[in-house]
Amino acid sequence: MPENGLKHQVGLEQHGIKNFKEVHWNLSTPALYENIIRRSEGVLSHLGPLCIQTGEHTGRAPNDKFIVQESSSQENIWWGKINRPFTVEQFDALHSRILAYLQGREIFVQDCCAGADPNHQLHIRVITETAWHSLFARNMFIQITDTAKLESHDPGFTVIHVPGFQAIPAIDGTNSEVFVIVDYGKQLVLIGGTSYAGEIKKSIFSVLNYILPHKDKVLSMHCSANIGKEGDSAIFFGLSGTGKTTLSADKDRVLIGDDEHGWSDDGVFNFEGGCYAKVIRLSKEAEPDIYECTRRFGTILENVRVDMETRRLDLDDSSLTENTRASYPISHIPNATPTGDGGHPKNVIMLTCDAYGIMPPVAKLTPEQAMYHFISGYTAKIAGTEKGLSREPSAIFSTCFGAPFMTLHPSVYANMLGEKIAKHNVSCWLVNTGWTGGPYGVGNRMAIAHTRSMIKAILEGQLDKVATFKDPVFGLQIPEKVEGVPNEVLNPRNTWKRPEDYDKKAKELANQFVENFKEYEKTVSKEILAASPRPSGAGKATGKIHKLRK
């Protein structure tokens, strides 16, 4: 059983893995490239990125995610349609079958960390049966550069990733051949039946969403973050497709991270060491930094079409999926901070991709409205991000802008956010990166140049001095002007050909907000509830932030 790389004090036998053909410990990026090519897992493209096809599964499989219902964690989990229980017996049986499956196979191991703040860092081990998923883990998590620390690495959580192993629902208790199962007692994640690499990244995010708020009193967030020249941090909440990665990659600001962060008593810190950007129809002009990453050695391109003769990419080709992705180390972004942290945010921006074309492109939120919209988590799920969606966006509500990854009750995250907004006097904003001039299929996607101008105006404090008008249904304060943006764009009603059609659709959307929030009505204060949209007129949010009750 040959072992390549550094010899580790904590070996695979402690994970129950034995009789393997060969194990590769913490291979470097070039060494992983060699193995990927040797094993025909992917192909080289022009200038050096690796192109990989993930097969049938090109997005997350949320219906195949489970949490083991065990004594150390079961009282803390937000059980329901997001976090479904799996028995200890089922997990142990599936685990045993996976260990048997791994016998006689090559194994790739990456020891790394999640969390740039050493005081709140989770040491992890990712064990895979493929070299390219090992490179993905190396890209996405924080590498350990100290050889002595690497040799003595003792993982606090381990991911065993076996895309070639398919579950049998009748035997294993899963919903399909795919499974993503977390056991907090054993500190172990099992992933199988899918090659979509995002499952590795998001499983650790879900783990951090349990550990950090529960044990460290750190707010875990599905957001990107960057820093201005004056040291002012900003965070951007939003689901996939809302623009977190694009808008945080700003040539005039330093990038902290593009997707997952913690907010501690010391400030904001990145969970990751890399970025996982959507690249479908990526524009060199609109997104130059991310575009350049598709032309760099070390980047993994998932489901991006490549001409096998010239090895040049076609970033506009969505024939495999709309959810084409690029995984690259954050050091590929020229103005990313190497420390992965920043101070307390001055601005919190909540991004939504509104498929109805109703929400304003930018609006100032009161603290109560910020809490309401954080709990609501309204956006449009873009086709391809999850298995089973239609090719058209669909309006959804995802609490905390990340319900699929929130392990604790939403009140935990909302209370912490409210407290931090109040303590640090943070300005809150809603920015719609979705449709204008009508709903999807009628209107157009908001011009990225306009959105960038709005973000710039927020972060530079320009909108603090601009007069606003109140949206009569959503009660939001909309700026009357933003430099670089036509005035008529700021009022979404003015962009529709028939204002009466806008009014009708606005009331429909407001009713969806109200209906969705019924789940939380009994757990929020009257001040937060007063921030609800008014389908038949304006609503005004007043008062101080109050804690939610579980």
C-alpha positions as CSV (number, residue, x, y, z in Angstrom):
1,M,0.0,0.0,0.0
2,P,2.3,2.8,-1.2
3,E,1.9,6.3,0.3
4,N,3.0,9.4,-1.6
5,G,3.7,12.7,0.1
6,L,4.4,13.5,3.8
7,K,3.9,10.7,6.3
8,H,1.1,11.7,8.7
9,Q,0.8,10.9,12.4
10,V,-3.0,10.6,11.9
11,G,-3.2,8.0,9.1
12,L,-6.1,6.5,7.2
13,E,-6.4,3.6,9.6
14,Q,-8.0,6.0,12.1
15,H,-10.7,6.6,9.5
16,G,-11.2,2.8,9.1
17,I,-9.7,2.9,5.6
18,K,-7.5,-0.1,4.8
19,N,-6.3,-2.3,2.0
20,F,-6.2,0.7,-0.4
21,K,-4.1,0.5,-3.5
22,E,-2.3,3.8,-3.0
23,V,-2.7,7.0,-1.0
24,H,-1.6,10.4,-2.2
25,W,-1.1,12.8,0.7
26,N,-1.5,16.5,0.1
27,L,-0.2,16.5,-3.4
28,S,0.7,19.9,-4.9
29,T,-1.3,21.5,-7.7
30,P,1.2,20.3,-10.4
31,A,1.3,16.8,-9.0
32,L,-2.5,16.7,-9.0
33,Y,-2.5,17.9,-12.6
34,E,-0.3,15.0,-13.5
35,N,-2.6,12.5,-11.8
36,I,-5.8,14.0,-13.3
37,I,-4.3,13.7,-16.8
38,R,-2.9,10.2,-16.0
39,R,-6.3,9.1,-14.8
40,S,-8.2,10.8,-17.7
41,E,-10.3,12.7,-15.3
42,G,-10.1,16.0,-17.3
43,V,-8.4,17.8,-20.1
44,L,-6.1,20.7,-20.3
45,S,-7.4,23.9,-22.0
46,H,-5.7,26.9,-23.4
47,L,-3.3,28.6,-21.0
48,G,-3.6,25.9,-18.4
49,P,-7.0,25.5,-16.7
50,L,-8.4,21.9,-16.3
51,C,-11.8,21.2,-17.9
52,I,-13.9,18.6,-16.1
53,Q,-17.3,17.2,-16.8
54,T,-19.4,16.1,-13.7
55,G,-21.8,13.9,-15.6
56,E,-25.4,13.7,-14.7
57,H,-25.2,15.9,-11.6
58,T,-24.2,19.5,-12.5
59,G,-25.6,21.2,-9.3
60,R,-26.4,20.5,-5.7
61,A,-28.9,17.8,-4.7
62,P,-30.7,19.4,-1.7
63,N,-33.2,16.6,-1.4
64,D,-30.4,14.1,-0.8
65,K,-28.9,15.9,2.2
66,F,-29.3,14.4,5.7
67,I,-28.0,14.9,9.3
68,V,-27.5,12.0,11.7
69,Q,-29.9,12.3,14.6
70,E,-27.5,11.6,17.4
71,S,-27.4,12.6,21.0
72,S,-24.7,15.3,21.0
73,S,-26.4,17.5,18.4
74,Q,-30.1,16.5,17.9
75,E,-31.5,19.1,20.3
76,N,-29.8,21.9,18.5
77,I,-30.6,21.1,14.8
78,W,-33.3,23.0,12.9
79,W,-35.1,19.8,11.8
80,G,-37.5,20.0,8.9
81,K,-37.6,20.0,5.1
82,I,-34.0,21.4,5.0
83,N,-32.3,19.3,7.7
84,R,-33.8,15.8,7.5
85,P,-32.8,13.1,10.0
86,F,-30.8,10.0,9.3
87,T,-30.5,7.3,11.9
88,V,-27.2,6.3,13.5
89,E,-27.7,2.7,12.3
90,Q,-28.3,3.8,8.7
91,F,-25.2,6.0,8.8
92,D,-23.0,3.2,10.2
93,A,-24.2,0.7,7.7
94,L,-23.6,3.1,4.8
95,H,-20.2,4.0,6.2
96,S,-19.2,0.4,6.3
97,R,-20.2,-0.2,2.7
98,I,-18.1,2.9,1.6
99,L,-15.1,1.6,3.5
100,A,-15.4,-1.7,1.7
101,Y,-15.8,0.2,-1.6
102,L,-12.5,2.1,-1.0
103,Q,-10.5,-1.1,-0.6
104,G,-8.1,-1.6,-3.6
105,R,-8.5,2.0,-4.8
106,E,-6.3,5.0,-5.2
107,I,-7.0,7.6,-2.5
108,F,-6.2,11.3,-2.5
109,V,-6.1,13.2,0.8
110,Q,-6.0,17.0,1.4
111,D,-5.4,18.3,4.9
112,C,-6.5,21.9,5.2
113,C,-8.5,24.4,7.3
114,A,-11.8,26.3,7.1
115,G,-11.7,29.7,8.6
116,A,-9.0,32.4,8.2
117,D,-9.2,33.4,11.9
118,P,-7.0,31.1,13.9
119,N,-9.2,31.5,16.9
120,H,-12.2,30.1,15.0
121,Q,-10.6,27.7,12.6
122,L,-11.8,24.2,11.8
123,H,-9.1,21.7,10.8
124,I,-10.5,19.4,8.1
125,R,-9.4,16.4,6.0
126,V,-10.9,15.7,2.6
127,I,-10.5,12.1,1.4
128,T,-11.5,11.5,-2.2
129,E,-11.2,8.8,-4.8
130,T,-10.4,11.3,-7.6
131,A,-7.4,13.6,-8.1
132,W,-9.5,16.5,-9.4
133,H,-11.7,16.6,-6.3
134,S,-8.5,16.7,-4.3
135,L,-7.4,19.7,-6.3
136,F,-10.8,21.3,-5.7
137,A,-10.4,20.9,-2.0
138,R,-6.9,22.3,-2.2
139,N,-8.2,25.3,-4.1
140,M,-11.3,26.0,-1.9
141,F,-10.0,25.5,1.6
142,I,-7.0,27.1,3.4
143,Q,-3.8,25.3,2.8
144,I,-1.4,24.5,5.7
145,T,2.0,25.6,4.6
146,D,4.0,24.6,7.8
147,T,5.4,21.1,7.1
148,A,5.4,20.2,10.8
149,K,1.8,21.2,11.3
150,L,0.8,19.3,8.2
151,E,2.5,16.1,9.4
152,S,0.7,16.4,12.8
153,H,-2.6,17.5,11.4
154,D,-5.5,16.1,13.4
155,P,-8.7,16.8,11.6
156,G,-11.7,18.2,13.6
157,F,-13.9,17.1,10.7
158,T,-13.4,14.6,7.9
159,V,-15.1,14.4,4.5
160,I,-15.1,11.1,2.7
161,H,-16.1,11.7,-0.9
162,V,-16.9,8.8,-3.2
163,P,-18.6,10.0,-6.4
164,G,-18.4,6.5,-7.9
165,F,-20.3,4.9,-5.1
166,Q,-24.1,4.9,-5.6
167,A,-26.4,4.4,-2.6
168,I,-29.3,1.9,-2.8
169,P,-32.3,3.7,-1.3
170,A,-34.0,0.5,-0.2
171,I,-30.9,-0.6,1.6
172,D,-29.3,2.7,2.7
173,G,-32.4,4.8,3.5
174,T,-31.5,7.6,1.1
175,N,-33.8,9.3,-1.4
176,S,-31.7,8.4,-4.4
177,E,-28.2,7.1,-5.3
178,V,-26.9,10.5,-4.2
179,F,-26.2,11.3,-0.5
180,V,-24.6,14.1,1.6
181,I,-24.8,13.1,5.2
182,V,-23.3,14.8,8.3
183,D,-22.6,13.1,11.6
184,Y,-21.7,15.7,14.2
185,G,-21.0,13.0,16.8
186,K,-18.4,11.3,14.6
187,Q,-17.3,14.6,13.0
188,L,-17.7,13.0,9.6
189,V,-19.3,13.8,6.3
190,L,-20.2,11.1,3.7
191,I,-20.7,12.3,0.1
192,G,-21.5,9.9,-2.8
193,G,-23.3,9.4,-6.1
194,T,-22.4,12.8,-7.5
195,S,-19.3,14.4,-8.9
196,Y,-20.5,17.9,-8.5
197,A,-17.7,19.4,-6.4
198,G,-19.8,22.0,-4.8
199,E,-21.2,19.4,-2.4
200,I,-17.7,19.2,-0.7
201,K,-17.6,23.0,-0.2
202,K,-21.1,23.4,1.0
203,S,-21.0,20.4,3.4
204,I,-18.2,22.1,5.3
205,F,-20.1,25.4,5.2
206,S,-23.1,23.6,6.8
207,V,-20.8,22.2,9.5
208,L,-19.4,25.7,10.3
209,N,-23.0,27.0,10.4
210,Y,-23.5,24.6,13.3
211,I,-20.2,25.0,15.1
212,L,-19.5,28.7,15.0
213,P,-22.8,30.2,16.2
214,H,-23.4,27.4,18.7
215,K,-20.0,27.0,20.3
216,D,-18.0,30.1,19.3
217,K,-20.8,32.8,19.2
218,V,-19.6,33.8,15.7
219,L,-22.2,34.7,13.1
220,S,-21.7,32.4,10.0
221,M,-22.9,34.1,6.8
222,H,-23.6,33.1,3.2
223,C,-22.0,36.3,1.8
224,S,-19.0,37.8,0.0
225,A,-16.9,40.6,1.6
226,N,-14.4,43.2,0.6
227,I,-12.5,46.2,2.1
228,G,-12.2,49.8,0.9
229,K,-9.2,52.1,0.9
230,E,-10.2,53.5,4.2
231,G,-10.4,50.0,5.8
232,D,-14.2,49.9,5.6
233,S,-15.5,46.4,5.1
234,A,-18.7,45.5,3.3
235,I,-20.6,42.3,3.2
236,F,-22.9,41.1,0.4
237,F,-25.6,38.5,1.3
238,G,-27.1,36.5,-1.5
239,L,-27.8,33.1,-3.0
240,S,-26.1,31.7,-6.0
241,G,-26.7,33.9,-9.1
242,T,-27.4,37.1,-7.2
243,G,-23.9,38.5,-7.9
244,K,-21.9,38.0,-4.7
245,T,-18.8,36.9,-6.5
246,T,-19.1,39.5,-9.3
247,L,-19.8,42.5,-7.1
248,S,-17.3,41.8,-4.4
249,A,-14.5,41.4,-7.1
250,D,-13.9,45.2,-7.4
251,K,-10.7,46.6,-8.7
252,D,-11.0,49.5,-6.2
253,R,-11.5,47.3,-3.2
254,V,-9.6,44.4,-1.6
255,L,-11.4,41.1,-1.7
256,I,-11.8,39.2,1.5
257,G,-13.8,36.3,0.0
258,D,-16.6,35.6,-2.4
259,D,-19.1,33.3,-0.6
260,E,-18.7,32.3,3.0
261,H,-17.7,34.3,6.1
262,G,-17.8,34.6,9.8
263,W,-18.4,37.8,11.8
264,S,-16.7,37.6,15.2
265,D,-16.0,40.2,17.9
266,D,-12.9,41.2,15.9
267,G,-14.6,41.6,12.5
268,V,-15.2,39.6,9.3
269,F,-13.1,36.6,8.2
270,N,-13.3,34.3,5.2
271,F,-14.0,30.6,5.6
272,E,-12.3,29.6,2.4
273,G,-9.0,29.9,0.5
274,G,-10.6,30.0,-2.9
275,C,-13.5,31.0,-5.1
276,Y,-16.2,29.0,-6.9
277,A,-17.6,31.4,-9.5
278,K,-20.3,30.9,-12.0
279,V,-18.8,31.5,-15.5
280,I,-21.7,31.0,-17.9
281,R,-21.5,33.9,-20.4
282,L,-18.7,35.4,-18.4
283,S,-17.7,38.8,-19.9
284,K,-14.1,40.0,-20.0
285,E,-15.3,43.6,-20.0
286,A,-17.8,43.3,-17.1
287,E,-15.9,40.8,-14.9
288,P,-12.3,41.1,-15.9
289,D,-10.7,39.5,-12.8
290,I,-12.9,36.4,-12.8
291,Y,-12.5,36.1,-16.6
292,E,-8.7,36.0,-16.2
293,C,-9.1,33.2,-13.7
294,T,-10.5,31.0,-16.5
295,R,-7.1,31.4,-18.2
296,R,-4.9,30.4,-15.3
297,F,-3.0,27.3,-14.3
298,G,-4.6,25.8,-11.2
299,T,-8.2,26.7,-12.1
300,I,-10.8,23.9,-12.5
301,L,-13.5,24.5,-15.0
302,E,-16.7,22.4,-14.4
303,N,-18.9,21.6,-17.4
304,V,-17.4,24.4,-19.6
305,R,-17.2,23.4,-23.2
306,V,-13.8,23.2,-24.7
307,D,-12.8,22.8,-28.4
308,M,-10.7,19.6,-28.3
309,E,-8.6,20.7,-31.3
310,T,-7.7,24.2,-30.2
311,R,-8.4,23.7,-26.5
312,R,-10.1,27.1,-26.3
313,L,-13.1,27.6,-24.1
314,D,-16.7,28.6,-25.0
315,L,-18.0,30.3,-21.9
316,D,-21.3,31.0,-23.7
317,D,-22.1,27.3,-24.2
318,S,-24.7,26.1,-21.7
319,S,-25.4,22.7,-23.4
320,L,-24.1,20.9,-20.3
321,T,-25.6,23.2,-17.7
322,E,-26.3,26.8,-16.9
323,N,-24.3,26.2,-13.7
324,T,-20.8,26.2,-15.3
325,R,-18.2,26.9,-12.6
326,A,-14.6,27.9,-12.0
327,S,-12.8,26.8,-8.9
328,Y,-9.5,28.8,-8.3
329,P,-7.4,29.8,-5.3
330,I,-8.2,33.3,-4.1
331,S,-4.6,34.3,-4.8
332,H,-5.6,34.3,-8.5
333,I,-7.5,37.5,-7.8
334,P,-4.9,40.3,-7.8
335,N,-6.3,42.4,-5.1
336,A,-7.4,39.7,-2.6
337,T,-6.1,40.1,1.0
338,P,-3.7,37.2,1.9
339,T,-4.9,37.3,5.5
340,G,-8.6,36.6,4.6
341,D,-10.0,39.0,7.2
342,G,-11.2,42.6,7.7
343,G,-12.8,44.8,10.3
344,H,-16.4,45.2,11.2
345,P,-18.6,46.0,8.2
346,K,-19.7,49.6,7.6
347,N,-22.4,48.4,5.1
348,V,-24.5,45.3,4.7
349,I,-25.9,44.7,1.2
350,M,-28.6,42.2,0.6
351,L,-28.7,41.0,-3.0
352,T,-31.8,39.7,-4.6
353,C,-32.3,38.5,-8.2
354,D,-36.0,39.4,-8.7
355,A,-37.5,37.5,-11.5
356,Y,-40.6,39.5,-11.4
357,G,-39.0,42.9,-12.1
358,I,-40.7,44.5,-9.1
359,M,-38.0,45.1,-6.5
360,P,-36.1,48.4,-6.8
361,P,-32.5,48.2,-8.0
362,V,-31.3,49.9,-4.8
363,A,-33.0,50.9,-1.5
364,K,-32.0,51.9,2.0
365,L,-33.3,49.5,4.7
366,T,-34.1,50.3,8.3
367,P,-32.7,47.8,10.8
368,E,-36.1,46.3,11.1
369,Q,-36.5,46.0,7.3
370,A,-33.0,44.5,7.2
371,M,-34.0,41.8,9.7
372,Y,-37.3,41.2,7.8
373,H,-35.5,40.7,4.4
374,F,-32.7,38.6,6.0
375,I,-35.3,36.2,7.4
376,S,-37.3,36.2,4.2
377,G,-34.2,35.7,1.9
378,Y,-36.1,36.5,-1.3
379,T,-34.4,35.9,-4.6
380,A,-34.8,33.9,-7.8
381,K,-33.1,30.5,-8.1
382,I,-31.3,30.5,-11.4
383,A,-31.7,27.4,-13.5
384,G,-29.0,24.8,-13.0
385,T,-27.8,25.6,-9.5
386,E,-29.8,22.7,-8.1
387,K,-31.0,19.4,-9.6
388,G,-34.6,19.3,-10.8
389,L,-35.2,23.0,-11.5
390,S,-36.7,24.2,-14.7
391,R,-34.6,26.2,-17.2
392,E,-36.4,29.4,-16.1
393,P,-35.7,31.2,-12.8
394,S,-38.3,30.7,-10.1
395,A,-39.0,33.1,-7.2
396,I,-38.1,31.5,-3.9
397,F,-37.6,32.5,-0.3
398,S,-34.5,31.1,1.4
399,T,-34.2,32.3,5.0
400,C,-30.8,33.9,5.9
401,F,-30.0,33.9,2.2
402,G,-28.9,30.4,2.6
403,A,-31.5,28.1,4.1
404,P,-30.1,24.9,2.5
405,F,-26.9,25.4,4.6
406,M,-28.4,26.7,7.8
407,T,-28.2,23.9,10.4
408,L,-29.5,25.9,13.4
409,H,-32.9,27.6,13.8
410,P,-33.0,30.8,11.7
411,S,-33.5,32.8,14.9
412,V,-30.0,32.1,15.9
413,Y,-28.5,33.8,12.9
414,A,-31.1,36.6,12.7
415,N,-30.6,37.5,16.4
416,M,-26.8,37.6,16.0
417,L,-27.1,39.8,12.8
418,G,-29.5,42.2,14.5
419,E,-27.2,42.6,17.5
420,K,-24.2,43.3,15.3
421,I,-26.0,45.8,13.1
422,A,-27.0,47.7,16.2
423,K,-23.7,47.4,18.0
424,H,-21.6,48.6,15.0
425,N,-24.1,51.1,13.6
426,V,-24.1,49.3,10.2
427,S,-26.0,50.8,7.2
428,C,-28.2,48.2,5.4
429,W,-29.2,48.1,1.7
430,L,-31.3,46.0,-0.7
431,V,-29.9,45.7,-4.2
432,N,-31.8,43.9,-7.0
433,T,-29.6,42.4,-9.6
434,G,-32.5,40.7,-11.4
435,W,-35.0,42.0,-13.9
436,T,-36.2,45.5,-14.9
437,G,-38.9,46.6,-17.3
438,G,-41.0,43.5,-16.7
439,P,-40.7,40.0,-15.5
440,Y,-38.3,37.3,-16.8
441,G,-39.1,36.8,-20.5
442,V,-40.4,40.3,-20.9
443,G,-38.0,42.7,-19.2
444,N,-34.2,42.6,-19.2
445,R,-31.6,41.7,-16.6
446,M,-30.3,44.8,-14.7
447,A,-27.2,46.2,-16.5
448,I,-24.2,45.2,-14.5
449,A,-22.7,48.7,-15.1
450,H,-25.7,50.2,-13.3
451,T,-25.5,47.8,-10.4
452,R,-21.8,48.5,-10.0
453,S,-22.6,52.3,-9.9
454,M,-25.1,51.7,-7.2
455,I,-22.7,49.6,-5.2
456,K,-20.0,52.3,-5.6
457,A,-22.4,55.0,-4.4
458,I,-23.3,52.9,-1.3
459,L,-19.8,52.1,-0.4
460,E,-18.5,55.7,-0.9
461,G,-21.3,57.2,1.1
462,Q,-22.9,59.0,-1.8
463,L,-26.4,57.8,-1.0
464,D,-26.3,59.0,2.6
465,K,-26.9,62.5,1.3
466,V,-29.4,61.8,-1.5
467,A,-33.1,62.4,-1.1
468,T,-35.3,59.3,-1.3
469,F,-38.9,58.4,-2.1
470,K,-40.9,55.6,-0.5
471,D,-42.1,52.5,-2.3
472,P,-45.9,52.4,-1.6
473,V,-46.0,48.5,-1.3
474,F,-42.7,47.5,0.1
475,G,-42.1,50.6,2.2
476,L,-38.5,50.9,1.0
477,Q,-36.6,54.2,0.7
478,I,-35.4,54.5,-2.9
479,P,-32.7,57.1,-3.8
480,E,-34.0,59.7,-6.3
481,K,-30.7,59.7,-8.1
482,V,-27.5,57.6,-8.4
483,E,-24.5,58.8,-10.4
484,G,-24.1,56.7,-13.5
485,V,-27.7,55.3,-13.4
486,P,-30.6,56.8,-15.4
487,N,-33.2,58.2,-13.0
488,E,-36.1,56.2,-14.6
489,V,-34.3,52.9,-13.7
490,L,-34.4,53.6,-10.0
491,N,-38.2,53.4,-9.9
492,P,-39.1,50.0,-11.3
493,R,-42.7,51.1,-12.0
494,N,-41.4,53.6,-14.5
495,T,-39.6,50.8,-16.5
496,W,-42.8,48.9,-17.3
497,K,-44.8,49.7,-20.4
498,R,-48.0,49.4,-18.5
499,P,-47.7,50.7,-14.9
500,E,-51.0,49.0,-14.0
501,D,-49.4,45.7,-14.8
502,Y,-46.5,46.5,-12.5
503,D,-49.0,47.4,-9.7
504,K,-50.8,44.0,-10.1
505,K,-47.5,42.1,-10.0
506,A,-46.2,44.1,-7.1
507,K,-49.2,43.2,-5.0
508,E,-48.8,39.5,-6.0
509,L,-45.2,39.5,-4.9
510,A,-46.0,41.3,-1.7
511,N,-48.6,38.7,-0.9
512,Q,-45.9,36.0,-1.4
513,F,-43.7,37.8,1.1
514,V,-46.6,37.9,3.6
515,E,-47.5,34.2,3.0
516,N,-43.9,33.1,3.4
517,F,-43.4,35.1,6.6
518,K,-46.3,33.4,8.4
519,E,-43.8,30.7,9.4
520,Y,-42.0,33.3,11.5
521,E,-44.8,35.6,12.7
522,K,-44.8,34.1,16.1
523,T,-41.1,34.2,16.5
524,V,-40.4,37.9,15.7
525,S,-41.0,41.2,17.4
526,K,-43.9,43.5,16.3
527,E,-41.3,46.0,15.0
528,I,-39.8,43.4,12.5
529,L,-43.3,42.2,11.5
530,A,-44.2,45.9,10.8
531,A,-41.5,45.9,8.1
532,S,-43.7,43.5,6.0
533,P,-44.8,44.7,2.6
534,R,-48.4,46.0,2.3
535,P,-50.1,44.6,-0.7
536,S,-52.8,47.3,-0.5
537,G,-50.6,50.2,0.5
538,A,-47.5,51.5,2.2
539,G,-46.0,50.1,5.4
540,K,-43.6,51.7,7.8
541,A,-41.1,50.0,10.0
542,T,-40.4,51.6,13.4
543,G,-38.8,50.8,16.7
544,K,-35.7,49.0,17.8
545,I,-34.4,45.5,17.0
546,H,-35.8,42.8,19.2
547,K,-34.6,39.3,19.6
548,L,-36.4,36.5,17.8
549,R,-37.7,33.6,19.9
550,K,-37.1,30.0,18.9
